[in-house]
Amino acid sequence: MRDVSSIDFSDVPGTRGAQIKWLISPKDGAPNFAMRLIRIEADGEIPKHSHPWEHEIFILKGSGRIRVNETVYEVSEGNAILVPPDVPHEYHADTEMLFLCLIPNSGVPPEYR
């Protein structure tokens, strides 16, 4: 168990107004998946990108759009979305968005292993 209020958000490079907080990672003994909390300020964005691992996203707060390949999803609190591996995706927040993002440990940077 961990009190996540003691973990600081850090800026996500190459984005506008996005920050990340690593809640659970291999450093914590997680053998398969990492859990991250991502915050995007109103009118912020994470530009289009792709990588060889999937994401599972759960929107905790706010609203915006998530593009997965060529499909744009209007998302808000309580929505869940799968981003498959190797598929271009991007995020745009209409209001401040807060969401959980789970990834396999193969996508975790070395500093969180």
C-alpha contacts under 8 A as a table, 3 or more apart, distances in Angstrom:
res1	aa1	res2	aa2	distance
3	D	6	S	6.16
3	D	7	I	7.97
4	V	7	I	5.31
4	V	23	L	6.49
5	S	8	D	7.55
7	I	21	K	6.70
7	I	22	W	7.70
7	I	23	L	7.70
8	D	21	K	6.29
9	F	19	Q	5.77
9	F	20	I	5.20
9	F	21	K	4.66
10	S	19	Q	5.23
10	S	20	I	5.39
10	S	21	K	6.52
11	D	17	G	7.68
11	D	18	A	6.09
11	D	19	Q	4.32
11	D	20	I	6.40
12	V	15	T	6.00
12	V	18	A	5.59
12	V	19	Q	5.16
12	V	20	I	6.40
14	G	46	I	7.53
14	G	47	P	7.71
15	T	18	A	5.92
15	T	44	G	7.70
15	T	45	E	5.96
15	T	46	I	4.84
15	T	47	P	6.43
16	R	40	I	7.98
16	R	44	G	4.99
16	R	45	E	5.18
16	R	46	I	6.55
17	G	40	I	5.47
17	G	41	E	5.21
17	G	42	A	7.95
17	G	44	G	4.82
17	G	45	E	6.59
18	A	38	I	7.05
18	A	39	R	5.63
18	A	40	I	4.28
18	A	41	E	6.51
18	A	44	G	6.65
18	A	45	E	6.74
18	A	46	I	6.84
19	Q	38	I	5.75
19	Q	39	R	5.23
19	Q	40	I	6.41
20	I	36	R	6.71
20	I	37	L	5.75
20	I	38	I	4.55
20	I	39	R	6.40
21	K	36	R	5.67
21	K	37	L	5.08
21	K	38	I	6.40
22	W	25	S	6.86
22	W	34	A	7.76
22	W	35	M	6.41
22	W	36	R	4.56
22	W	37	L	6.43
23	L	34	A	7.63
23	L	35	M	5.49
23	L	36	R	5.31
23	L	37	L	6.75
24	I	27	K	7.76
24	I	28	D	6.11
24	I	30	A	6.94
24	I	34	A	5.32
24	I	35	M	5.03
24	I	36	R	6.96
25	S	28	D	5.45
25	S	29	G	7.01
25	S	30	A	5.71
25	S	33	F	6.96
25	S	34	A	4.48
25	S	35	M	6.59
25	S	105	N	7.53
25	S	108	V	7.65
25	S	112	Y	6.09
25	S	113	R	6.61
26	P	29	G	4.95
26	P	30	A	4.62
26	P	31	P	6.16
26	P	32	N	7.74
26	P	33	F	7.61
26	P	34	A	6.89
26	P	105	N	6.92
26	P	112	Y	6.55
26	P	113	R	4.78
27	K	30	A	7.20
27	K	112	Y	5.85
27	K	113	R	4.98
30	A	33	F	6.22
30	A	34	A	6.92
31	P	105	N	7.52
32	N	104	P	5.81
32	N	105	N	5.53
33	F	102	L	6.65
33	F	103	I	5.61
33	F	104	P	4.31
33	F	105	N	5.04
34	A	102	L	5.62
34	A	103	I	5.43
34	A	104	P	6.15
34	A	105	N	5.99
34	A	108	V	7.24
35	M	100	L	6.85
35	M	101	C	5.91
35	M	102	L	4.58
35	M	103	I	6.74
36	R	100	L	5.69
36	R	101	C	5.13
36	R	102	L	6.20
37	L	98	L	7.03
37	L	99	F	5.75
37	L	100	L	4.70
37	L	101	C	6.24
38	I	97	M	7.95
38	I	98	L	5.67
38	I	99	F	5.37
38	I	100	L	6.32
38	I	101	C	7.07
39	R	96	E	7.17
39	R	97	M	5.61
39	R	98	L	4.51
39	R	99	F	6.66
40	I	44	G	5.63
40	I	45	E	6.73
40	I	92	H	7.96
40	I	93	A	6.25
40	I	96	E	5.72
40	I	97	M	5.19
40	I	98	L	6.60
41	E	44	G	5.09
41	E	93	A	6.69
41	E	95	T	6.83
41	E	96	E	4.43
41	E	97	M	6.49
42	A	93	A	5.37
42	A	94	D	5.30
42	A	95	T	4.19
42	A	96	E	4.33
42	A	97	M	7.22
43	D	92	H	6.63
43	D	93	A	5.17
43	D	94	D	5.24
43	D	95	T	6.69
43	D	96	E	7.74
44	G	92	H	5.95
44	G	93	A	5.51
44	G	94	D	7.74
45	E	90	E	7.53
45	E	91	Y	5.40
45	E	92	H	4.38
45	E	93	A	6.25
46	I	90	E	5.62
46	I	91	Y	5.04
46	I	92	H	6.60
47	P	89	H	7.80
47	P	90	E	5.09
47	P	91	Y	6.63
48	K	88	P	6.06
48	K	89	H	5.15
48	K	90	E	4.37
48	K	91	Y	7.72
49	H	88	P	5.25
49	H	89	H	5.70
49	H	90	E	6.61
50	S	85	P	7.52
50	S	86	D	5.39
50	S	87	V	5.55
50	S	88	P	4.60
50	S	89	H	6.33
51	H	54	E	7.99
51	H	85	P	6.29
51	H	86	D	5.01
51	H	87	V	7.30
51	H	88	P	7.99
52	P	85	P	4.83
52	P	86	D	4.79
52	P	107	G	7.83
53	W	84	P	7.07
53	W	85	P	4.38
53	W	86	D	6.77
53	W	103	I	7.01
53	W	104	P	6.81
53	W	106	S	7.26
53	W	107	G	6.22
54	E	82	L	7.35
54	E	83	V	5.52
54	E	84	P	4.58
54	E	85	P	4.36
54	E	86	D	7.80
54	E	103	I	6.19
54	E	104	P	7.26
55	H	82	L	5.98
55	H	83	V	5.05
55	H	84	P	6.68
55	H	85	P	7.71
55	H	101	C	6.25
55	H	102	L	5.50
55	H	103	I	5.00
55	H	104	P	7.86
56	E	80	A	7.34
56	E	81	I	6.09
56	E	82	L	4.86
56	E	83	V	6.40
56	E	100	L	7.92
56	E	101	C	5.60
56	E	102	L	5.11
56	E	103	I	6.80
57	I	80	A	5.47
57	I	81	I	5.21
57	I	82	L	6.34
57	I	83	V	7.79
57	I	99	F	6.62
57	I	100	L	5.60
57	I	101	C	4.63
57	I	102	L	6.60
58	F	78	G	6.78
58	F	79	N	5.89
58	F	80	A	4.43
58	F	81	I	6.67
58	F	99	F	5.45
58	F	100	L	5.16
58	F	101	C	6.70
59	I	62	G	7.49
59	I	75	V	7.42
59	I	76	S	6.14
59	I	77	E	4.94
59	I	78	G	5.53
59	I	79	N	5.46
59	I	80	A	6.39
59	I	97	M	7.43
59	I	98	L	6.26
59	I	99	F	4.34
59	I	100	L	6.55
60	L	76	S	7.84
60	L	77	E	5.02
60	L	78	G	6.17
60	L	97	M	7.56
60	L	98	L	5.47
60	L	99	F	5.07
60	L	100	L	7.19
61	K	76	S	6.80
61	K	77	E	4.84
61	K	78	G	7.92
61	K	96	E	7.40
61	K	97	M	5.36
61	K	98	L	5.01
61	K	99	F	6.84
62	G	76	S	5.63
62	G	77	E	5.93
62	G	93	A	7.65
62	G	94	D	7.64
62	G	95	T	5.37
62	G	96	E	5.35
62	G	97	M	4.30
62	G	98	L	6.54
63	S	74	E	7.47
63	S	75	V	5.51
63	S	76	S	4.18
63	S	77	E	6.80
63	S	93	A	6.10
63	S	94	D	5.69
63	S	95	T	5.56
63	S	96	E	7.18
63	S	97	M	5.97
64	G	74	E	5.90
64	G	75	V	5.47
64	G	76	S	6.61
64	G	91	Y	7.54
64	G	92	H	5.56
64	G	93	A	4.22
64	G	94	D	4.65
64	G	95	T	6.74
64	G	97	M	7.32
65	R	72	V	6.41
65	R	73	Y	5.45
65	R	74	E	4.66
65	R	75	V	5.69
65	R	91	Y	5.90
65	R	92	H	5.23
65	R	93	A	6.47
65	R	94	D	7.67
66	I	72	V	5.74
66	I	73	Y	5.25
66	I	74	E	6.73
66	I	75	V	7.03
66	I	89	H	7.08
66	I	90	E	5.72
66	I	91	Y	4.57
66	I	92	H	6.44
67	R	70	E	6.57
67	R	71	T	5.55
67	R	72	V	4.21
67	R	73	Y	6.11
67	R	89	H	5.21
67	R	90	E	5.23
67	R	91	Y	6.49
68	V	71	T	5.40
68	V	72	V	6.40
68	V	73	Y	7.81
68	V	83	V	6.51
68	V	87	V	6.82
68	V	88	P	6.12
68	V	89	H	4.47
68	V	90	E	6.91
69	N	87	V	5.77
69	N	88	P	5.06
69	N	89	H	5.85
75	V	79	N	6.14
76	S	79	N	5.88
83	V	87	V	7.15
83	V	89	H	7.42
84	P	87	V	5.93
93	A	96	E	6.14
93	A	97	M	5.92
94	D	97	M	7.86
103	I	106	S	7.98
103	I	107	G	6.44
103	I	108	V	7.62
104	P	107	G	5.87
104	P	108	V	7.33
105	N	108	V	5.10
108	V	112	Y	6.42
108	V	113	R	6.75
109	P	112	Y	5.79
109	P	113	R	6.83
110	P	113	R	5.19
